[in-house]
């Protein structure tokens, strides 16, 4: 049995946080292509010291 951990609320400042609709983000369309190695797993490991 796991101990129930009470987490603090993530929005302590009471900010109005909501997703931006895609049409408002003016995103550039990405080129896509068939994956060269279907069925094979690729593992990428990196560190981000800021987090």
JOTA-V711383 format. One record per residue. N is the residue number from 1. SS is DSSP state (2 for helix, 1 for strand, 0 for the rest). BURIAL is + if it has 16 or more other ideal C-beta (glycine too) atoms within 10 Angstrom, else -. Layout:
N&SS&BURIAL, N&SS&BURIAL
//
This chain:
1&0&-, 2&0&-, 3&0&-, 4&0&-, 5&0&-, 6&0&-, 7&0&-, 8&0&-, 9&0&-, 10&0&-, 11&0&-, 12&0&-, 13&0&-, 14&0&-, 15&0&-, 16&0&-, 17&0&-, 18&0&-, 19&0&-, 20&0&-, 21&0&-, 22&2&-, 23&2&-, 24&2&-, 25&2&-, 26&0&-, 27&0&-, 28&0&-, 29&0&-, 30&0&-, 31&0&-, 32&0&-, 33&0&-, 34&0&-, 35&0&-, 36&0&-, 37&0&-, 38&0&-, 39&0&-, 40&0&-, 41&0&-, 42&0&-, 43&0&-, 44&0&-, 45&0&-, 46&0&-, 47&0&-, 48&0&-, 49&0&-, 50&0&-, 51&0&-
//
